[in-house]
């Protein structure tokens, strides 16, 4: 079955914008990242797969710089919100995952439209 892959690649500047524009009501936002100005984003490829993203925030209450290790769910929600704000299409039913490409972070989408279609298609008739 053919699989379609899409990648939305975010530059360092775009990641800064995305995290700066994060809405306060994202799942896990209040526990993970306090309000404050984004001062840095650091993206790493984990050994064995996966990504690690560190976010530097200037804490409004304490007035000092703090670093946060973000989970994949929170990162994905921020990037999806950013894409929505820029009218960048994202497949709703796709399997989504994060990956590092060079110095950039990508939101990758795996779409198996043919598999879904094949499940509902009628079988072709046997030829005599």
Residue frames as a rotation matrix with the C-alpha (Angstrom) as fourth column:
UNK 1
0.574 0.819 0.000 0.00
0.819 -0.574 0.000 0.00
0.000 0.000 -1.000 0.00
UNK 2
-0.163 -0.641 0.750 1.42
0.557 -0.687 -0.466 3.39
0.814 0.342 0.469 -0.95
UNK 3
0.332 0.170 -0.928 2.12
0.899 -0.355 0.257 5.79
-0.286 -0.919 -0.271 1.87
UNK 4
0.445 -0.144 0.884 2.27
0.388 -0.859 -0.335 9.55
0.808 0.491 -0.326 1.48
UNK 5
0.022 -0.512 -0.859 4.81
0.983 -0.146 0.112 11.45
-0.182 -0.847 0.500 3.60
UNK 6
0.565 0.106 0.818 4.63
0.308 -0.947 -0.090 15.19
0.765 0.303 -0.568 4.23
UNK 7
-0.109 -0.645 -0.756 7.12
0.994 -0.079 -0.077 17.26
-0.010 -0.760 0.650 6.18
UNK 8
0.811 0.229 0.538 6.66
0.204 -0.973 0.107 20.77
0.548 0.023 -0.836 7.50
UNK 9
0.020 -0.928 -0.372 10.12
0.933 0.151 -0.326 22.01
0.358 -0.341 0.869 8.39
UNK 10
0.944 0.330 0.008 10.51
0.287 -0.833 0.474 24.83
0.163 -0.445 -0.881 10.90
UNK 11
0.052 -0.938 0.342 13.60
0.284 -0.314 -0.906 27.04
0.957 0.144 0.250 10.97
UNK 12
-0.576 -0.354 -0.737 15.04
0.797 -0.044 -0.602 28.32
0.181 -0.934 0.307 14.24
UNK 13
-0.969 0.229 0.089 13.28
-0.236 -0.969 -0.070 31.68
0.070 -0.089 0.994 13.75
UNK 14
-0.218 0.943 -0.252 9.95
-0.470 0.124 0.874 29.95
0.855 0.309 0.416 13.07
UNK 15
-0.087 0.132 -0.987 10.34
0.680 0.733 0.038 27.80
0.728 -0.668 -0.153 16.19
UNK 16
-0.902 -0.254 -0.350 10.94
0.429 -0.623 -0.654 30.94
-0.052 -0.740 0.671 18.26
UNK 17
-0.724 0.687 0.061 7.78
-0.603 -0.673 0.429 32.49
0.336 0.274 0.901 16.76
UNK 18
-0.082 0.728 -0.681 5.73
-0.053 0.679 0.733 29.34
0.995 0.096 -0.017 17.31
UNK 19
-0.240 -0.053 -0.969 6.68
0.873 0.424 -0.240 29.06
0.424 -0.904 -0.055 20.99
UNK 20
-0.989 -0.084 -0.120 6.29
0.125 -0.912 -0.390 32.80
-0.077 -0.401 0.913 21.53
UNK 21
-0.552 0.829 -0.093 2.74
-0.727 -0.424 0.540 32.60
0.408 0.365 0.837 20.09
UNK 22
-0.772 0.259 -0.581 1.76
0.333 0.943 -0.023 29.50
0.542 -0.211 -0.814 22.08
UNK 23
0.073 0.866 0.495 -1.74
-0.365 -0.439 0.821 29.82
0.928 -0.241 0.284 23.50
UNK 24
-0.537 -0.325 0.779 -2.04
-0.819 -0.023 -0.574 29.51
0.205 -0.945 -0.254 27.29
UNK 25
0.274 0.787 0.553 -4.70
-0.864 0.454 -0.219 26.79
-0.424 -0.418 0.804 27.05
UNK 26
0.107 -0.297 -0.949 -2.61
-0.681 0.673 -0.288 24.10
0.725 0.677 -0.131 25.35
UNK 27
0.931 0.233 -0.283 -2.53
0.006 0.762 0.648 20.74
0.366 -0.604 0.708 27.15
UNK 28
0.493 -0.759 -0.425 0.31
0.870 0.441 0.221 20.81
0.019 -0.479 0.878 29.65
UNK 29
0.170 -0.482 0.860 1.26
0.391 -0.768 -0.507 24.44
0.905 0.422 0.058 29.02
UNK 30
0.645 0.112 0.756 0.70
-0.506 -0.678 0.533 25.76
0.572 -0.726 -0.380 32.53
UNK 31
0.924 -0.321 0.209 2.64
0.025 0.596 0.803 22.85
-0.382 -0.736 0.558 34.07
UNK 32
0.475 -0.767 0.431 5.45
0.877 0.454 -0.157 22.87
-0.075 0.453 0.888 31.51
UNK 33
-0.496 -0.656 0.570 6.13
0.771 -0.634 -0.060 26.44
0.400 0.409 0.820 30.51
UNK 34
-0.048 0.476 -0.878 5.34
0.748 -0.566 -0.347 29.53
-0.662 -0.673 -0.329 32.60
UNK 35
0.890 0.350 0.291 4.37
0.455 -0.681 -0.573 32.82
-0.003 0.643 -0.766 30.96
UNK 36
0.318 -0.811 -0.491 7.35
0.012 -0.515 0.857 34.77
-0.948 -0.279 -0.155 29.71
UNK 37
0.602 -0.177 -0.779 9.35
-0.769 -0.394 -0.504 35.77
-0.217 0.902 -0.373 26.69
UNK 38
0.879 -0.328 0.345 10.99
0.392 0.910 -0.136 33.03
-0.270 0.255 0.929 24.65
UNK 39
0.561 -0.757 -0.335 14.75
-0.641 -0.653 0.402 33.62
-0.523 -0.011 -0.852 24.53
UNK 40
-0.478 -0.773 -0.417 15.96
-0.872 0.364 0.326 30.40
-0.100 0.519 -0.849 22.88
UNK 41
0.779 0.597 0.192 15.00
-0.547 0.797 -0.258 27.06
-0.307 0.096 0.947 21.35
UNK 42
-0.369 -0.928 -0.051 17.47
-0.894 0.339 0.293 24.18
-0.254 0.153 -0.955 21.15
UNK 43
0.739 0.649 -0.179 16.73
-0.667 0.670 -0.326 21.09
-0.092 0.361 0.928 19.03
UNK 44
-0.421 -0.884 0.202 18.61
-0.853 0.462 0.242 17.79
-0.307 -0.071 -0.949 19.33
UNK 45
0.274 0.377 -0.885 18.32
-0.597 0.788 0.151 14.34
0.754 0.487 0.441 17.79
UNK 46
0.444 -0.084 0.892 18.14
-0.809 0.391 0.439 11.70
-0.386 -0.916 0.106 20.52
UNK 47
-0.690 -0.695 -0.205 20.38
-0.724 0.658 0.207 8.69
-0.009 0.291 -0.957 20.28
UNK 48
-0.886 0.351 0.302 18.21
0.311 0.934 -0.173 5.81
-0.343 -0.060 -0.938 19.05
UNK 49
-0.461 0.734 0.499 15.48
0.640 -0.115 0.760 8.08
0.615 0.670 -0.416 17.65
UNK 50
0.481 0.734 -0.479 13.23
0.876 -0.390 0.283 10.88
0.021 -0.556 -0.831 18.77
UNK 51
-0.016 -0.428 0.904 13.87
0.328 -0.856 -0.400 14.53
0.945 0.290 0.154 19.44
UNK 52
-0.027 -0.031 -0.999 14.78
0.978 -0.210 -0.019 16.66
-0.209 -0.977 0.036 22.43
UNK 53
0.046 0.095 0.994 13.69
0.444 -0.893 0.065 20.29
0.895 0.439 -0.084 22.51
UNK 54
-0.297 -0.208 -0.932 14.85
0.931 -0.280 -0.235 22.72
-0.212 -0.937 0.277 25.19
UNK 55
0.324 0.501 0.802 13.09
0.596 -0.767 0.239 26.06
0.735 0.401 -0.547 25.55
UNK 56
-0.692 -0.564 -0.450 14.64
0.718 -0.470 -0.514 29.10
0.078 -0.679 0.730 27.28
UNK 57
0.322 0.871 0.370 12.01
0.635 -0.489 0.599 31.35
0.703 0.042 -0.710 28.90
UNK 58
-0.808 -0.429 0.405 12.48
0.014 -0.700 -0.714 34.58
0.590 -0.571 0.571 30.81
UNK 59
-0.303 0.704 -0.643 10.24
0.906 0.422 0.036 33.87
0.297 -0.572 -0.765 33.80
UNK 60
-0.001 0.401 0.916 7.94
0.160 -0.904 0.396 36.87
0.987 0.147 -0.064 34.39
UNK 61
0.902 0.422 -0.093 7.60
0.131 -0.063 0.989 36.22
0.412 -0.904 -0.112 38.14
UNK 62
0.642 -0.711 -0.286 11.26
0.590 0.221 0.776 35.66
-0.489 -0.667 0.562 38.95
UNK 63
0.875 -0.258 -0.410 12.78
-0.408 -0.849 -0.337 37.80
-0.261 0.462 -0.848 36.19
UNK 64
-0.190 -0.972 0.136 15.40
-0.677 0.230 0.700 35.20
-0.711 0.041 -0.701 35.29
UNK 65
-0.058 0.050 -0.997 16.07
-0.929 0.363 0.072 32.82
0.365 0.931 0.026 32.43
UNK 66
-0.033 0.102 0.994 14.85
-0.568 0.817 -0.103 29.23
-0.823 -0.568 0.031 32.86
UNK 67
-0.628 -0.225 -0.744 15.29
-0.752 0.419 0.508 26.20
0.198 0.879 -0.433 30.61
UNK 68
0.143 0.778 0.612 12.55
-0.700 0.516 -0.493 23.64
-0.700 -0.358 0.618 30.02
UNK 69
-0.946 -0.321 0.052 12.76
-0.222 0.752 0.621 20.16
-0.238 0.575 -0.782 28.48
UNK 70
-0.215 0.940 -0.263 9.55
-0.932 -0.278 -0.232 19.84
-0.292 0.195 0.936 26.43
UNK 71
-0.369 0.171 0.914 7.56
0.079 0.985 -0.153 16.69
-0.926 0.016 -0.377 25.74
UNK 72
-0.941 -0.088 0.328 6.57
0.314 0.141 0.939 15.68
-0.129 0.986 -0.105 22.20
UNK 73
-0.076 0.992 0.102 2.84
0.997 0.074 0.017 16.24
0.009 0.103 -0.995 22.79
UNK 74
0.403 0.189 -0.896 3.36
0.433 -0.901 0.004 19.86
-0.806 -0.390 -0.445 23.85
UNK 75
-0.610 -0.699 -0.374 5.78
-0.071 -0.422 0.904 20.56
-0.790 0.577 0.208 20.98
UNK 76
-0.781 0.357 0.512 3.34
0.624 0.402 0.671 19.07
0.033 0.843 -0.536 18.46
UNK 77
0.254 0.933 -0.255 0.43
0.937 -0.303 -0.176 21.12
-0.241 -0.194 -0.951 19.83
UNK 78
0.116 -0.302 -0.946 2.47
0.092 -0.945 0.313 24.33
-0.989 -0.123 -0.082 19.57
UNK 79
-0.852 -0.518 -0.074 3.50
-0.045 -0.069 0.997 23.54
-0.521 0.853 0.035 15.98
UNK 80
-0.490 0.761 0.426 -0.04
0.868 0.381 0.318 22.59
0.080 0.525 -0.847 14.96
UNK 81
0.425 0.609 -0.669 -1.35
0.677 -0.705 -0.212 25.85
-0.601 -0.363 -0.712 16.43
UNK 82
-0.259 -0.636 -0.727 1.35
-0.134 -0.721 0.679 27.78
-0.956 0.274 0.101 14.54
UNK 83
-0.926 -0.055 0.373 0.46
0.331 0.352 0.875 26.00
-0.179 0.934 -0.308 11.26
UNK 84
-0.037 0.997 0.066 -3.21
0.992 0.045 -0.119 26.76
-0.122 0.061 -0.991 11.81
UNK 85
0.343 0.119 -0.932 -2.43
0.330 -0.944 0.001 30.45
-0.879 -0.308 -0.363 12.28
UNK 86
-0.471 -0.608 -0.639 -0.53
-0.444 -0.462 0.767 30.53
-0.762 0.646 -0.052 8.98
UNK 87
0.543 0.803 -0.246 -3.13
-0.683 0.252 -0.686 28.41
-0.489 0.540 0.685 7.10
UNK 88
-0.531 -0.720 -0.448 -0.62
-0.837 0.529 0.140 25.62
0.136 0.449 -0.883 6.50
UNK 89
0.491 0.816 -0.304 -2.62
-0.746 0.575 0.337 22.44
0.450 0.061 0.891 5.80
UNK 90
-0.712 -0.579 0.397 -2.07
-0.700 0.627 -0.342 19.49
-0.051 -0.521 -0.852 8.11
UNK 91
-0.310 0.593 -0.743 -3.75
-0.276 0.692 0.667 16.14
0.910 0.412 -0.051 7.53
UNK 92
0.153 0.471 0.869 -6.07
-0.954 -0.158 0.254 15.42
0.257 -0.868 0.426 10.45
UNK 93
0.915 0.348 0.203 -5.95
-0.391 0.891 0.230 11.64
-0.101 -0.290 0.952 10.22
UNK 94
0.429 -0.829 -0.359 -2.22
-0.246 0.276 -0.929 11.36
0.869 0.487 -0.085 9.54
UNK 95
0.700 -0.416 -0.580 0.21
0.714 0.417 0.562 9.74
0.008 -0.808 0.589 11.93
UNK 96
0.753 -0.399 0.523 2.30
-0.213 -0.900 -0.380 12.70
0.623 0.175 -0.763 13.11
UNK 97
0.654 -0.625 -0.426 5.80
0.735 0.393 0.553 12.62
-0.178 -0.674 0.717 14.53
UNK 98
0.874 -0.429 -0.226 8.71
-0.411 -0.903 0.126 15.00
-0.259 -0.017 -0.966 15.11
UNK 99
0.591 -0.768 0.248 12.16
0.789 0.614 0.018 14.67
-0.166 0.185 0.969 13.59
UNK 100
0.346 -0.607 -0.716 15.34
-0.108 -0.783 0.612 16.70
-0.932 -0.134 -0.337 13.32
UNK 101
0.672 -0.196 0.714 16.43
0.740 0.215 -0.638 17.64
-0.028 0.957 0.289 9.81
UNK 102
-0.061 -0.786 0.615 19.78
0.464 -0.568 -0.680 19.41
0.884 0.243 0.399 9.86
UNK 103
-0.958 -0.263 -0.112 19.40
0.232 -0.489 -0.841 22.25
0.166 -0.832 0.529 12.39
UNK 104
-0.543 0.829 0.134 15.62
-0.740 -0.547 0.390 22.35
0.397 0.113 0.911 11.94
UNK 105
-0.733 0.442 0.517 12.65
-0.117 0.666 -0.736 20.60
-0.670 -0.600 -0.436 13.47
UNK 106
-0.768 0.490 -0.411 10.09
-0.451 0.041 0.892 18.90
0.454 0.871 0.189 11.22
UNK 107
-0.218 0.808 0.547 6.50
-0.570 0.349 -0.744 17.93
-0.792 -0.474 0.385 11.87
UNK 108
-0.896 -0.176 -0.409 6.19
-0.437 0.518 0.735 14.84
0.082 0.837 -0.541 9.69
UNK 109
0.034 0.972 0.232 2.94
-0.802 0.165 -0.574 13.26
-0.596 -0.166 0.786 8.60
UNK 110
-0.967 -0.245 0.071 2.39
-0.169 0.825 0.539 9.71
-0.191 0.509 -0.839 7.38
UNK 111
-0.091 0.976 -0.199 -0.82
-0.842 -0.182 -0.508 9.32
-0.532 0.121 0.838 5.40
UNK 112
-0.919 -0.155 0.362 -2.11
0.004 0.916 0.401 5.93
-0.394 0.370 -0.841 4.31
UNK 113
-0.266 0.868 -0.419 -5.09
-0.822 -0.432 -0.371 6.97
-0.503 0.246 0.828 2.19
UNK 114
-0.326 0.109 -0.939 -4.89
-0.749 0.576 0.327 3.88
0.577 0.810 -0.106 -0.02
UNK 115
-0.952 -0.054 -0.301 -5.23
0.128 0.824 -0.552 1.53
0.277 -0.564 -0.778 2.95
UNK 116
-0.616 0.779 -0.117 -8.43
-0.170 -0.277 -0.946 3.26
-0.769 -0.563 0.303 4.09
UNK 117
-0.128 0.558 -0.820 -9.81
-0.972 -0.233 -0.007 3.26
-0.195 0.796 0.573 0.56
UNK 118
-0.609 -0.194 -0.769 -9.02
-0.497 0.849 0.179 -0.42
0.619 0.491 -0.613 0.04
UNK 119
-0.964 0.253 0.087 -10.91
0.063 0.530 -0.846 -1.44
-0.260 -0.810 -0.526 3.18
UNK 120
-0.213 0.955 -0.206 -14.17
-0.188 -0.246 -0.951 -0.03
-0.959 -0.163 0.232 1.78
UNK 121
-0.369 0.035 -0.929 -13.73
-0.922 -0.142 0.361 -0.94
-0.119 0.989 0.085 -1.86
UNK 122
0.689 0.612 0.390 -15.68
-0.514 0.791 -0.332 -3.83
-0.511 0.028 0.859 -3.33
UNK 123
-0.190 -0.784 0.591 -13.72
-0.024 0.606 0.795 -6.77
-0.982 0.136 -0.134 -4.65
UNK 124
-0.360 0.035 -0.932 -13.19
-0.902 -0.270 0.338 -6.93
-0.240 0.962 0.129 -8.41
UNK 125
0.706 0.688 0.166 -15.10
-0.608 0.710 -0.355 -9.67
-0.362 0.150 0.920 -10.23
UNK 126
-0.137 -0.711 0.690 -13.29
-0.047 0.700 0.712 -12.88
-0.989 0.066 -0.129 -11.18
UNK 127
-0.053 0.063 -0.997 -12.51
-0.963 -0.267 0.035 -13.17
-0.264 0.962 0.075 -14.85
UNK 128
0.599 0.350 0.720 -13.68
-0.194 0.936 -0.294 -16.34
-0.777 0.037 0.629 -16.63
